[in-house]
Amino acid sequence: MGERPVVVTLAEIARIAGVGRAAVSNWRRRHRTFPSPVSGTDTSPQFSLVQVEEWLREHDKLGSSTSSLERLWPAFEALGDRDRMGRVVAEFGARLRDASHRELDPSEEHLVDQALELSVHEGGQETFQYLLDRWLGTHIRQITTTPTPLASFMAEVAAHARPGKISTLLDPACGAGGLLLAGAERWKGAYRLLGHERDPVLAMLARTRLSLLAEAPEIDLRTIDTLRSESPVAAADVILCNPPTNERDWGHAELATDRRWLFGLPPRTESELAWVQHIVSTLSDDGVAVVLLPPAVASRRAGRRIRAAMLRAGSLRAAIALPPGAAPPFGVGLHLWILKPPTQRRTAPSLLMVDTADCRATLSAAGAQAVDWDAVRDRVFGAMAGKTRESSIEVPVLDLLGEETDLTPARHAPTNVSVSVINQRRSWRQFDSSLQEAQDLGKVLRDLKVVREVADAHAVAVADLEQAGTLALAPGQAIPDGYIRRGERPDDGVPVLTVADLREGQPPQFWITAEDVEQLERDKGITLTSSNDVVVVVPSAEFSAWVDVAAPTVLGPHIHRLRPDTEHLDPWFLAACLRAHFNARQAGTHATTTSRVDPRRLLVPRLPIGEQRRYGDIHRRLVRFEHAIANVGGVGATLSRTLTELLAAGRLR
């Protein structure tokens, strides 16, 4: 068989060139010499990597930031087979440590040599991590991974539950080794790092990953089917695990008399409880395990008997409900169980339940819930230390041993601190303040007179103002790969505004460092606002215009920046005219699916600068009035929920 040609999609070409996909589409339309597709479909064409690179080089469009790694990955994809790709990535990592253990065919050898040569400049660990991340991302529907923030949190929970040094850390379903790596970062010192995984390729990748990135004197990863095999570990001090879920063929019939079923034979439909019992049976006498489970495991009737037996034996010490978005599936709030070996006493005194489901930010630009991990840590570790009662409770085990033995924290934990007296008073103060501001601004705006006959003011299009030099228009751009950040933004971080943020009614979720902003602005790789700039969003569904008082802001695609000459054009007057709905209607494209507003067709009345500023001052007050009304609505909704919860709890007189 001949070697499979290396092909790339439009998205991959955009990454190689360091531009947005729209730019690549424009190149295809404008340049007759752009390579023709060699495979794929009309909607998803594929191009020869060699031809694309040659064209980009000839037209001086070859990106420089991460282009070397981006050009390497399509050659891995050309291998075609998931396992083959994974084995080559693992072999590359092994050879970084001079630990080669496989014979490869010529095409695979060539790829490993390319990666090794590239790693000299990019860094060995960085190159391996990049290839591993791309491999996992390509096969995301086939492989379950534990996101890094959650893996780190699970290791922290285990460290709080079992302080001090450890000698053995185990993950009996380690996958690509994410939880073991998080544990290695949490506990540094002389201990054994052990992992079991039934998928040979995942085990190989985990072994290489840990040997490169973990600081542990002994790393032992074995390819075994954990439930169907005798555990090679006598006892583990800490176990971190995200086990497979919803399995039917886990060995129910052949393992009916297994000695690991300390709390009873798990039903065929309760594979998760088989994993839980395996984990408990593998713990040392003072060991602790933190296990990630679907929420249904806490309440399914088929598992009630086993849950009750675990409570009586004192093996289940805490149940923590996580916010949606912590791990796949991102729309579900998963649970963490803290497990310990059975105690000598007949019944443990209580079970700690913590509900952190409300510790989340607004929807991310990608559509998944963003978890507020700082709030999760504060609540969980405060509850574990007995310092806070917010959405947490110690439930006596005897109270749980009923018909259901439901261990869902939300059904037991008390209403959170948002219904406390202090927060209630704070909410009323915010409500009064916002209402007073809205009333004051309303009085001013109410005194404005509506004129029946309007003086003739010739309207001019934005395009004409641009041509005359009265304003400069610049469209937002896709941010080149490698620059954008997500999470808590530092003081000097510059927010990136996207249409997705506006669609969800949320603050910007992404940001760029100040140093990167300076570099990208010099290279004209971003559109950055400054004082007095007007922002215009062009999709019809999200159309709006405003003065960016929070500048600087980096603007994403479909958002435009208008920079007026303030000697001739008042920015607040300009924003007031542009945002009018009748103006947007006449400037719209009226497309059937993705209607947009052409900002150059928006009209602005031609008025003297003095009159513009008077109108601009009215618009500034109107914007403040809108914000005050929105604050009244937001605080009012919070107060309504608070009072409803207090009323339902019988805490109102």
ABEGO torsion letter per residue (X at the ends): XBBBBBBBBAAAAAAAAGBBAAAAAAAAAABAABBBBABEBAABBBBBAAAAAAAAAAAGABBAAAAAAAAAAAAAAAAGBAAAAAAAAAAAAAAAAGABABBBBAAAAAAAAAAAAAAAAAEAAAAAAAAAAAAAAAAAAABBBBBAAAAAAAAAAAAAABBEBBABBBBABAEAGAAAAAAAAABBEBBBBBBBBABAAAAAAAAAAAAAABBBABBBBBBBBAAABBBABABBABBBBBBBBGBABAGAAAAAABAABAAEBBBAABAAAAAAAAAAAABBAABBBBBBBBAAAAABAAAAAAAAAAAAAGABABBBBBBBGABOBAABBBBBBBBBBBBABABBABBBBBBAAABBBBBBAAGBBBBBAAAAAAAAAAAAAGABABGBBBBBAAAABBAAGBABAAAABBBBAAABAAAAAAAAAAAAAAAAAAAAAAAAAAABBBBABBBBBBBBBAAAAAAAGABBBBBBBBBBBGABBBEBBBAABBBBBBAAAAAAGBBBABBBBAAAAAAAAAAGABBBBBBGBBBBBABAAABBBBBBAAOBBBBBBGBBBBBBBAAABBAAAAAAAAABAAAAAAABAGBAABBBBBAAABBBBBBBAAAAAAAAAAAAAAAAAAAAAAAAAAAAAAAAAAAAAAAAAGABX
